[in-house]
Amino acid sequence: MSSVKKVTLKSSDGEIFEVEETVAMESQTIKGLIEDDCADNAIPLPNVTGHILSLVIQYCKEHTSSSDSNSSKSNEKLKAWDTQFINVDLNVLFDLIMAANYLNVKGLLDLTCQTVADMIKEKTPEQIRAMFNIVNDFTPEEEEEVRRENAWAFEISLKNNNVVDTFEVEESMAKELQTIKNMIEDNYTDSVIPLHNVTSDILELVIEDCKKHVEAAESESEPSYSLASKLIDDPLKA
Amino acid sequence: MRNQGSSDRSWNNMDYNILVKIFMTLNFMDIISSVSLVCSSWRSACCDPALWTKLDLSTLSPDSNDVLSKKYTLSNDESGILTKILKSALNLSRGNVTCLVFNYFISINDEHLVCASERSPNLKRLILPLNWHQLTESGIQQSFKMWEALESLTVPSVIAPFKIMEAIGSYCKSFSELKLQCFFNLNFAVPLTKNVPKLKVLSLRGTMVHNQAMIFILDNFKHLEVLNMCHCQMKEVYQYEVGFTLYREIDPPIIEKSSRLKKFLTCQRDTCNMCKWRPYNERVLDWAEFELKCWREDEVSSLAHGPENC
């Protein structure tokens, strides 16, 4: 029985891992070091913590054994394992992406990137920012370009999304609300104005209040706008 | 598979290449309406050419067979949305789109085509929708003038695209691949050979084809290399009589002349899955089936355009 060749990996926080060479070579980076004969002592990995490294090793172990011709692991089972494996919190996911990139483990990088893509799908910019802790850092020029080109696109997603409560209101009344007045004057919208962080019941109260402030006489030719309420933010609000 | 809570890592500083990798699996609507609005670095990654080689508007079709998100639907141009989508997507693409696929069921007019052409100067491949008949000659001229690099065109609809081929003849000197679904007769074939004499690849799959037009094509397209006549319905018109015959087997003279081609694709009616259930003299594919069976697929791989290829 030939002895299995092992390599030693050392994480940024000093943890030592002894790993079979075949498993370690799932990482193209480590593979290169081994082939260049630089792997006699422990391989230091200053960019990867012990916790993350142990996860990466787990992944590599699972995926090495499955390419073994003796293994009975089907693609389906492996996919299920991957799904379970990648069910981690966002910080770990971020670190895994970094590690997979640094260590050049293609399968893991594909898996983690796909996971992030699935989380981004069908989310608004504000939801994405909240989830990924991103600050809106557009320059005023960029913001202008973005607002000009993309505001309409956000509305499409609004219309196609879950049911919204729409309120038909007269223009003069809607203008009581300074925010909406600005939007109307900027030709912001076609006919549906999405409202930021306003639920239906609150909006109803606000509209009632505005009605009291508007003069009784209203011309018939006034355009009316629908106010769509939902818990979705202005795409450009930080 | 829901990852809980939010993160305190700096996702906006993530490596540019990784951001591009993540965005590549997203539908372009997610990119133009959401992802590109998040922050400056993400927007920058959204402009990477790798994301924009192909702009496939057919993913907006409610009838689409695509696996991609069915969240967005666009069966007709509601309040100018198509123009807005074209502008946004093509502006983000920074002129890098090389393949543009229109939604099969949509109608386009001059505004759409010109808007697209102004923003895609590197376009090599164009797949038009079923209804392009609102295009005027001037709109067509203006658009194809911008598409000097155009190599491949797919035109659905039973109406022959005379004006389009004229414009291509004038402006698109690299043009070499054409896929048609109109009735292919001499009336169209003759000017076609004048407009695009260097044509290399022609697919007429599933269409009705005038046998004399085929002979003319084979005699006059000197550079023709690939011809697809799978599932075609042949038509012979009697010269001095009012009448015609429809048949399926391709005439021997055509077969003989096609022997010089690199690839001549035909099917055997009795064994072909698409043809064998049809009554003998009936057009192989009726209208409604075109979208699924003809428009996306093609035995010539460069003319197929499923989501996985371009």
Boltz contact constraints between the chains, C-beta under 6 A:
constraints:
  - contact:
      token1: [A, 83]
      token2: [B, 1]
      max_distance: 6.0
  - contact:
      token1: [A, 87]
      token2: [B, 1]
      max_distance: 6.0
  - contact:
      token1: [A, 89]
      token2: [B, 4]
      max_distance: 6.0
  - contact:
      token1: [A, 90]
      token2: [B, 3]
      max_distance: 6.0
  - contact:
      token1: [A, 90]
      token2: [B, 7]
      max_distance: 6.0
  - contact:
      token1: [A, 91]
      token2: [B, 7]
      max_distance: 6.0
  - contact:
      token1: [A, 91]
      token2: [B, 9]
      max_distance: 6.0
  - contact:
      token1: [A, 94]
      token2: [B, 9]
      max_distance: 6.0
  - contact:
      token1: [A, 113]
      token2: [B, 21]
      max_distance: 6.0
  - contact:
      token1: [A, 113]
      token2: [B, 22]
      max_distance: 6.0
  - contact:
      token1: [A, 116]
      token2: [B, 22]
      max_distance: 6.0
  - contact:
      token1: [A, 117]
      token2: [B, 22]
      max_distance: 6.0
  - contact:
      token1: [A, 117]
      token2: [B, 25]
      max_distance: 6.0
  - contact:
      token1: [A, 117]
      token2: [B, 26]
      max_distance: 6.0
  - contact:
      token1: [A, 121]
      token2: [B, 30]
      max_distance: 6.0
  - contact:
      token1: [A, 122]
      token2: [B, 71]
      max_distance: 6.0
  - contact:
      token1: [A, 125]
      token2: [B, 34]
      max_distance: 6.0
  - contact:
      token1: [A, 125]
      token2: [B, 37]
      max_distance: 6.0
  - contact:
      token1: [A, 125]
      token2: [B, 38]
      max_distance: 6.0
  - contact:
      token1: [A, 128]
      token2: [B, 38]
      max_distance: 6.0
  - contact:
      token1: [A, 129]
      token2: [B, 38]
      max_distance: 6.0
  - contact:
      token1: [A, 131]
      token2: [B, 6]
      max_distance: 6.0
  - contact:
      token1: [A, 132]
      token2: [B, 7]
      max_distance: 6.0
  - contact:
      token1: [A, 132]
      token2: [B, 11]
      max_distance: 6.0
  - contact:
      token1: [A, 133]
      token2: [B, 6]
      max_distance: 6.0
  - contact:
      token1: [A, 133]
      token2: [B, 7]
      max_distance: 6.0
  - contact:
      token1: [A, 133]
      token2: [B, 8]
      max_distance: 6.0
  - contact:
      token1: [A, 134]
      token2: [B, 11]
      max_distance: 6.0
  - contact:
      token1: [A, 134]
      token2: [B, 12]
      max_distance: 6.0
  - contact:
      token1: [A, 134]
      token2: [B, 38]
      max_distance: 6.0
  - contact:
      token1: [A, 134]
      token2: [B, 39]
      max_distance: 6.0
  - contact:
      token1: [A, 136]
      token2: [B, 39]
      max_distance: 6.0
  - contact:
      token1: [A, 137]
      token2: [B, 39]
      max_distance: 6.0
  - contact:
      token1: [A, 137]
      token2: [B, 40]
      max_distance: 6.0
  - contact:
      token1: [A, 138]
      token2: [B, 40]
      max_distance: 6.0
  - contact:
      token1: [A, 146]
      token2: [B, 37]
      max_distance: 6.0
  - contact:
      token1: [A, 149]
      token2: [B, 88]
      max_distance: 6.0
  - contact:
      token1: [A, 150]
      token2: [B, 37]
      max_distance: 6.0
  - contact:
      token1: [A, 150]
      token2: [B, 88]
      max_distance: 6.0
  - contact:
      token1: [A, 152]
      token2: [B, 84]
      max_distance: 6.0
  - contact:
      token1: [A, 153]
      token2: [B, 32]
      max_distance: 6.0
  - contact:
      token1: [A, 153]
      token2: [B, 33]
      max_distance: 6.0
  - contact:
      token1: [A, 154]
      token2: [B, 33]
      max_distance: 6.0
  - contact:
      token1: [A, 157]
      token2: [B, 33]
      max_distance: 6.0
  - contact:
      token1: [A, 160]
      token2: [B, 71]
      max_distance: 6.0
  - contact:
      token1: [A, 190]
      token2: [B, 79]
      max_distance: 6.0
  - contact:
      token1: [A, 235]
      token2: [B, 37]
      max_distance: 6.0
